[in-house]
Amino acid sequence: MEDFKAVIRERYGENHRIIGDCDKELAVKCVNGTFVGVKEGDVISY
């Protein structure tokens, strides 16, 4: 698993801390970090 994490870090870089206001209900946690979406009407974009 550590090798996989190293490959992800090398390919995509380090994760950055989420700053500012965000809607925690639109946050999705995955292997390479937490992504926070933006909702516009019925569409959520990440």
N, C-alpha and C positions, 0 to 999 in steps of 0.2 A: 504494500500500500504506500509506503514512503517513496518508492521509486515513481509511482504514479503521481504523487503530489509534486515531486521534483519536476517531472515533465510538464505538468500543468503550470507551475510557477515559471518555468523557463519559457513556455509558449505564450502565456498570457500575462505574466508579471505578477507582482504582489497585489493582494487585495487592498483596497483603500477603505478607511473608516467612513461610514455614512455620516454626513454632517447635515445640519439643518432639519427642518420639519419634514417628516415623511409619514405616509399612511402605512402603519405596520401590518394592516390587513392585506396590503398589496406586496408584502415582502415574501420572497421565496428563497429558502436556503438550499444550496446544493453543494457539491463537492468543491467547487472553486469559489465559493463565497455566497453572500446573500445579495440578491438582486431586488431592487425596489422598483415597482412599476408606477406608471402614471396613468390614471383613468380619465378618458375623455369620452363622455357618453357611455356607450356599452362596450367600448374597446379599452383593454388594458395593454399598454406597451411596456416592454422591458428593455 
